[in-house]
Amino acid sequence: MCNIDNDWPHGRAIFYNPDKSFTVKINGEDQLEIEFTSKEASINDSFAKFQKILDFLEKSLTFIKESKLGYITTLPENLGSSLRA
């Protein structure tokens, strides 16, 4: 056991916008989980909006990225981009 839940429930948070289409979870299964839902008909339009959110966050946060594995996460199945559509 890697003890990622030692301080539960301290140090956890969930933030969301009024229509709950954008959610940020801190220190849940991973250190940071970002969820974006859209009713856009085009996945390209949805991804463009999500990319703007990520660009904004990357200006003030540092993400660990390894050249072969991609973004480093707590859960091995989320290595890489962790993107699910």
RODO-259026 format. One record per residue (C-alpha): residue number from 1; residue in three letters; x, y, z. Coordinates in steps of 0.05 Angstrom, whole numbers, plus 5000, padded with zeros to 4 digits. Layout:
# residues N
REC  seq  type     X     Y     Z
REC  NUM   Ala     X     Y     Z
...
***
This chain:
# residues 85
REC  seq  type     X     Y     Z
REC    1   Met  5000  5000  5000
REC    2   Cys  5029  5067  4981
REC    3   Asn  4989  5105  5035
REC    4   Ile  4959  5156  4989
REC    5   Asp  4897  5159  5034
REC    6   Asn  4932  5170  5101
REC    7   Asp  4903  5239  5112
REC    8   Trp  4832  5225  5089
REC    9   Pro  4790  5269  5088
REC   10   His  4839  5326  5101
REC   11   Gly  4873  5358  5041
REC   12   Arg  4817  5340  4993
REC   13   Ala  4774  5389  4953
REC   14   Ile  4726  5392  4895
REC   15   Phe  4714  5456  4856
REC   16   Tyr  4663  5465  4801
REC   17   Asn  4630  5519  4759
REC   18   Pro  4556  5537  4767
REC   19   Asp  4531  5488  4713
REC   20   Lys  4580  5434  4737
REC   21   Ser  4608  5424  4667
REC   22   Phe  4679  5435  4694
REC   23   Thr  4702  5400  4757
REC   24   Val  4770  5398  4791
REC   25   Lys  4783  5345  4844
REC   26   Ile  4844  5352  4888
REC   27   Asn  4878  5294  4923
REC   28   Gly  4825  5241  4907
REC   29   Glu  4849  5180  4869
REC   30   Asp  4902  5224  4836
REC   31   Gln  4933  5289  4858
REC   32   Leu  4891  5328  4808
REC   33   Glu  4832  5306  4766
REC   34   Ile  4800  5353  4716
REC   35   Glu  4733  5335  4686
REC   36   Phe  4700  5374  4630
REC   37   Thr  4633  5356  4600
REC   38   Ser  4603  5390  4540
REC   39   Lys  4539  5387  4499
REC   40   Glu  4577  5408  4437
REC   41   Ala  4563  5367  4375
REC   42   Ser  4636  5370  4355
REC   43   Ile  4689  5335  4395
REC   44   Asn  4739  5384  4365
REC   45   Asp  4701  5443  4395
REC   46   Ser  4696  5408  4462
REC   47   Phe  4771  5392  4462
REC   48   Ala  4788  5464  4443
REC   49   Lys  4750  5490  4504
REC   50   Phe  4783  5438  4549
REC   51   Gln  4851  5457  4521
REC   52   Lys  4839  5530  4540
REC   53   Ile  4825  5508  4612
REC   54   Leu  4889  5466  4614
REC   55   Asp  4930  5523  4585
REC   56   Phe  4904  5568  4640
REC   57   Leu  4921  5518  4695
REC   58   Glu  4990  5504  4667
REC   59   Lys  5008  5578  4676
REC   60   Ser  5005  5570  4752
REC   61   Leu  5015  5495  4765
REC   62   Thr  5073  5449  4751
REC   63   Phe  5058  5380  4722
REC   64   Ile  5110  5325  4723
REC   65   Lys  5121  5297  4654
REC   66   Glu  5168  5241  4635
REC   67   Ser  5191  5236  4562
REC   68   Lys  5171  5162  4553
REC   69   Leu  5112  5156  4601
REC   70   Gly  5079  5224  4593
REC   71   Tyr  5046  5257  4654
REC   72   Ile  5062  5221  4719
REC   73   Thr  5002  5203  4761
REC   74   Thr  4986  5163  4824
REC   75   Leu  4948  5110  4784
REC   76   Pro  4988  5072  4731
REC   77   Glu  4927  5068  4685
REC   78   Asn  4927  5144  4681
REC   79   Leu  4999  5152  4657
REC   80   Gly  5008  5191  4593
REC   81   Ser  4954  5241  4576
REC   82   Ser  4902  5211  4622
REC   83   Leu  4852  5236  4571
REC   84   Arg  4787  5198  4565
REC   85   Ala  4731  5218  4517
***
